[in-house]
Amino acid sequence: MINPMDYPLLVFVLSFAALWVSSRLGVLIIEKRRPLEEDMRHDLGVVLTATLTLLGLIIGFTFSMAVSRYDQRKNLEEAEANAIGTEYVRADLMPAAEAAKVRALLREYTDQRILYYQTRDREQVKKIDARTMQLQNQLWSVVAGFAAEKRDPVSALVVAGMNDVLNSQGYTQAAWWNRIPIAAWILMAGIAICCNVLFGYGTHNLKAGGSLRLVLPIVFSTAFFLIADIDSPRGGVIRVGAQNLVALAESLKSP
């Protein structure tokens, strides 16, 4: 399913448009009423300040959620490269024929994992996932056959290493699916709209405040853009690279 938050630029455009319209809505409301009295304007200022403070806290917490998810994806990429590299070395414990087959499969498996991190095309991701599953089945078949013939601590070590390789891919996939909940986005959007309506409603000079009313939509939209960009594993500008896997692939290909 397509997640609209995978398009940070679209998030910026839509949020800016919605917030600017909200500010204009507040202006239209005040234009149809008599000017606010000083006491009423003071009360409105208190409500607006409280609402902006709440929105700032929610944006901060949501940004922290996005950064923690980004760090998790980055750490799991490193763990995945370490697991593959360790199992590649442990292949020396297997007979020559099985060891050569495992190494060849691991090299191709590493290339597939690199493509998984680098590609943005959803159809290509499906092909990569299918090929990754095939390689995992082949790798496990070779290791399981070796362990069935030779039940000792050495074979257990090889099996444990392959288990780490397979598990690391599952952990990575789960981390990429772990996104900021839509409910959090709806909450932020709702409070941001309220803030802009109140800001437009409390404008002193309707003609002179036109440029000033652009400040909040721009600031909030930029914050939403940054959160969506960091939270999106594949659609944003700020993405987790496969530098550890790339370095591993180069080392595996060297004689």
TIBAVEX-393127 format. One record per residue (C-alpha): residue in one letter; x, y, z. Coordinates in steps of 0.1 Angstrom, whole numbers, plus 5000, padded with zeros to 4 digits. Layout:
<recs>
A, X, Y, Z;
...
</recs>
This chain:
<recs>
M, 5000, 5000, 5000;
I, 5013, 5034, 4991;
N, 5020, 5057, 5020;
P, 5015, 5094, 5012;
M, 5042, 5102, 5038;
D, 5067, 5086, 5015;
Y, 5065, 5118, 4994;
P, 5079, 5146, 5017;
L, 5077, 5173, 4991;
L, 5040, 5165, 4986;
V, 5036, 5167, 5024;
F, 5051, 5201, 5024;
V, 5029, 5214, 4996;
L, 4997, 5200, 5009;
S, 5004, 5211, 5045;
F, 5013, 5246, 5034;
A, 4982, 5250, 5013;
A, 4960, 5237, 5042;
L, 4976, 5259, 5068;
W, 4974, 5290, 5046;
V, 4938, 5284, 5039;
S, 4932, 5279, 5076;
S, 4948, 5313, 5083;
R, 4926, 5329, 5057;
L, 4896, 5313, 5072;
G, 4904, 5330, 5105;
V, 4907, 5363, 5087;
L, 4873, 5358, 5070;
I, 4857, 5351, 5104;
I, 4871, 5383, 5120;
E, 4860, 5403, 5089;
K, 4824, 5393, 5094;
R, 4825, 5403, 5131;
R, 4833, 5435, 5149;
P, 4869, 5440, 5159;
L, 4880, 5422, 5190;
E, 4880, 5440, 5223;
E, 4913, 5443, 5242;
D, 4902, 5417, 5269;
M, 4890, 5393, 5242;
R, 4922, 5397, 5223;
H, 4942, 5390, 5255;
D, 4923, 5358, 5261;
L, 4928, 5348, 5224;
G, 4965, 5354, 5228;
V, 4966, 5330, 5258;
V, 4947, 5303, 5239;
L, 4969, 5307, 5208;
T, 5001, 5305, 5230;
A, 4989, 5274, 5247;
T, 4980, 5258, 5214;
L, 5013, 5267, 5198;
T, 5031, 5252, 5228;
L, 5012, 5220, 5226;
L, 5019, 5218, 5188;
G, 5056, 5224, 5194;
L, 5057, 5196, 5219;
I, 5040, 5172, 5196;
I, 5062, 5181, 5167;
G, 5093, 5176, 5190;
F, 5081, 5142, 5201;
T, 5072, 5132, 5165;
F, 5106, 5143, 5153;
S, 5123, 5123, 5180;
M, 5102, 5092, 5169;
A, 5114, 5097, 5133;
V, 5151, 5101, 5143;
S, 5150, 5070, 5166;
R, 5136, 5050, 5137;
Y, 5162, 5063, 5114;
D, 5190, 5054, 5138;
Q, 5174, 5019, 5142;
R, 5175, 5013, 5105;
K, 5211, 5025, 5103;
N, 5222, 5002, 5132;
L, 5204, 4972, 5116;
E, 5222, 4978, 5083;
E, 5255, 4976, 5102;
A, 5244, 4945, 5121;
E, 5233, 4928, 5088;
A, 5266, 4934, 5072;
N, 5284, 4920, 5103;
A, 5262, 4889, 5103;
I, 5269, 4882, 5066;
G, 5306, 4888, 5070;
T, 5308, 4865, 5100;
E, 5290, 4836, 5083;
Y, 5312, 4841, 5052;
V, 5342, 4834, 5074;
R, 5326, 4805, 5092;
A, 5321, 4788, 5058;
D, 5357, 4777, 5062;
L, 5345, 4752, 5088;
M, 5324, 4734, 5061;
P, 5337, 4710, 5034;
A, 5352, 4726, 5004;
A, 5322, 4721, 4981;
E, 5296, 4733, 5006;
A, 5318, 4762, 5016;
A, 5323, 4774, 4980;
K, 5285, 4772, 4974;
V, 5277, 4792, 5006;
R, 5302, 4819, 4997;
A, 5288, 4823, 4962;
L, 5253, 4825, 4976;
L, 5264, 4850, 5003;
R, 5280, 4872, 4977;
E, 5248, 4873, 4956;
Y, 5228, 4878, 4988;
T, 5249, 4908, 4998;
D, 5243, 4923, 4964;
Q, 5206, 4919, 4968;
R, 5206, 4935, 5002;
I, 5225, 4965, 4987;
L, 5199, 4968, 4960;
Y, 5172, 4967, 4987;
Y, 5186, 4998, 5004;
Q, 5193, 5017, 4972;
T, 5162, 5012, 4950;
R, 5132, 5034, 4951;
D, 5110, 5015, 4927;
R, 5083, 4994, 4944;
E, 5081, 4968, 4917;
Q, 5119, 4964, 4919;
V, 5116, 4959, 4957;
K, 5092, 4931, 4952;
K, 5116, 4914, 4928;
I, 5145, 4919, 4953;
D, 5124, 4905, 4981;
A, 5115, 4874, 4961;
R, 5151, 4868, 4951;
T, 5162, 4873, 4987;
M, 5138, 4847, 4999;
Q, 5151, 4822, 4973;
L, 5187, 4828, 4984;
Q, 5178, 4824, 5020;
N, 5161, 4791, 5013;
Q, 5192, 4779, 4993;
L, 5216, 4790, 5020;
W, 5196, 4773, 5048;
S, 5193, 4742, 5027;
V, 5231, 4739, 5023;
V, 5238, 4746, 5060;
A, 5210, 4723, 5072;
G, 5223, 4695, 5051;
F, 5258, 4700, 5065;
A, 5245, 4701, 5101;
A, 5224, 4669, 5095;
E, 5255, 4650, 5084;
K, 5278, 4664, 5111;
R, 5262, 4670, 5144;
D, 5289, 4687, 5165;
P, 5297, 4722, 5179;
V, 5313, 4732, 5146;
S, 5282, 4726, 5126;
A, 5262, 4743, 5154;
L, 5284, 4774, 5150;
V, 5278, 4775, 5112;
V, 5240, 4771, 5117;
A, 5239, 4798, 5144;
G, 5258, 4822, 5120;
M, 5233, 4815, 5092;
N, 5204, 4820, 5116;
D, 5219, 4854, 5124;
V, 5220, 4863, 5087;
L, 5183, 4854, 5082;
N, 5172, 4871, 5114;
S, 5190, 4903, 5106;
Q, 5171, 4906, 5073;
G, 5138, 4901, 5092;
Y, 5148, 4928, 5118;
T, 5156, 4952, 5090;
Q, 5123, 4946, 5073;
A, 5104, 4952, 5105;
A, 5123, 4984, 5111;
W, 5115, 4997, 5076;
W, 5078, 4989, 5083;
N, 5079, 5007, 5116;
R, 5067, 5042, 5107;
I, 5051, 5071, 5126;
P, 5014, 5063, 5131;
I, 4989, 5081, 5109;
A, 4971, 5091, 5141;
A, 5001, 5112, 5151;
W, 5001, 5130, 5117;
I, 4963, 5137, 5120;
L, 4968, 5151, 5155;
M, 4996, 5174, 5144;
A, 4977, 5185, 5113;
G, 4945, 5192, 5134;
I, 4963, 5213, 5160;
A, 4983, 5232, 5133;
I, 4951, 5241, 5115;
C, 4936, 5253, 5148;
C, 4967, 5274, 5154;
N, 4965, 5291, 5120;
V, 4928, 5298, 5123;
L, 4934, 5314, 5157;
F, 4963, 5334, 5143;
G, 4943, 5347, 5114;
Y, 4914, 5355, 5137;
G, 4936, 5375, 5160;
T, 4952, 5396, 5133;
H, 4952, 5433, 5142;
N, 4957, 5448, 5107;
L, 4941, 5426, 5081;
K, 4959, 5443, 5052;
A, 4994, 5446, 5067;
G, 4993, 5411, 5082;
G, 4992, 5392, 5049;
S, 5029, 5384, 5048;
L, 5030, 5377, 5085;
R, 5003, 5351, 5081;
L, 5027, 5331, 5059;
V, 5052, 5326, 5087;
L, 5033, 5298, 5106;
P, 5023, 5278, 5075;
I, 5059, 5279, 5062;
V, 5074, 5269, 5096;
F, 5050, 5241, 5103;
S, 5051, 5228, 5067;
T, 5089, 5227, 5068;
A, 5088, 5208, 5101;
F, 5063, 5183, 5086;
F, 5085, 5179, 5055;
L, 5116, 5172, 5076;
I, 5098, 5146, 5098;
A, 5083, 5129, 5068;
D, 5117, 5129, 5050;
I, 5135, 5113, 5080;
D, 5107, 5088, 5086;
S, 5105, 5076, 5050;
P, 5131, 5048, 5044;
R, 5128, 5050, 5007;
G, 5111, 5082, 4996;
G, 5131, 5109, 5014;
V, 5163, 5127, 5007;
I, 5178, 5117, 5041;
R, 5181, 5079, 5038;
V, 5201, 5051, 5053;
G, 5228, 5041, 5029;
A, 5242, 5006, 5025;
Q, 5279, 5017, 5031;
N, 5286, 4987, 5054;
L, 5271, 4963, 5030;
V, 5289, 4979, 5000;
A, 5322, 4977, 5019;
L, 5315, 4940, 5027;
A, 5306, 4932, 4991;
E, 5339, 4947, 4979;
S, 5359, 4927, 5005;
L, 5341, 4895, 4995;
K, 5350, 4900, 4959;
S, 5386, 4906, 4966;
P, 5409, 4876, 4962;
</recs>
